[in-house]
Amino acid sequence: MKTTILGEYPHSPAPEDKTQLNPALADFNSGKISGEELIQIQRKATEDIIKEMQSAGLDLISDGMARWQDPISHFTLSLSGVEHNGTAPYFDSGIDYNQPLITGELKWTNGITVDDYKFASNLSDKPLAAYLPGPFTLAMLSKDEHYGDKAKLVKAYCEALNFEIKALSEAGCKRVAVKEPGVVNFHDEAHIFFDSVEVLLDGVNVETAIYTYYGVIGRIRDMLFNSPFDIIGLDFVINERNWDFVPVFPDDKKLSFGIIDARSSEVEDREDVSDAISDILEFIPSERLIINPNCELKALTRDVAYRKLKNMVDIVGSFEQ
């Protein structure tokens, strides 16, 4: 069994952290500091975050996504054909996002997250995964004034993300995950994504993961399980009905088992988590099992996130003794 985190780590500072990332973002947005000054603060935050992930004992880490002001705009802002249309709620997460306004053809011109990956990968000898917003979630959360067709917009996002994944691969990245809560929240239209997934992964030679959260996979189960992703991440906190699909989970994929509540400040009971892991091991062998929070930890404070991750790692470690 491996342990990991899903993309974003909290931006609120740990008690001893002096980088003050959130105030720095506000200062940048108001013109008080330059873009280069903000990047230096974000990089210092990335260093601190990776140290915390290492200290917690995670097997697989992320860069903490310290440069992302919200779940999607760090990517969409760098595409041509996109403006922004104010803020809107990101599902029911309690987080807002800058809504993309599609005014022209979406075009990817250069690596958007590559420098972030290179910087972070030099800070740790732990395997580091890159996390990107999924094309379907992006399309469903965008206001489209150009394509006029959801399938065309999803395909355009797939093409842009395909370029980004390949650029990350060229930079040495071995695992790329797409965050797709949209497929369980807009399940009636999720077939549009699965019809275009080959465009997303065309020519990709890294390990790929898809993470669904905030819902149950019932109506998309077959499409999801038959998709070409190597790892499928499911949320077992928000909706326990996902347990119903464990017995038929495909035996050629890894399960990323979202069992730690990323939206609760309460550290999990060790026995409860141990029991859940024991139950999942009856169906998924340990070599195909990854233990992680059910979604991103951004809503928590850094000290709480660290304690929850450390507790998770300690519980998993007890199975290896």
KARA-V15411 format. One record per helix or strand of 3 or more residues. SS is the DSSP state (A for helix, B for strand). FROM is the first residue (numbers start at 1). TO is the last residue. If there is no record, write none. Layout:
ss from to
SS FROM TO
SS FROM TO
//
This chain:
ss from to
A 21 29
A 35 56
A 73 76
B 80 89
B 96 107
A 114 121
B 130 133
A 135 141
A 150 170
B 175 179
A 182 185
A 187 189
A 191 201
B 207 211
A 218 225
B 231 235
A 240 248
B 254 260
A 270 281
A 286 288
B 289 293
A 302 318
//
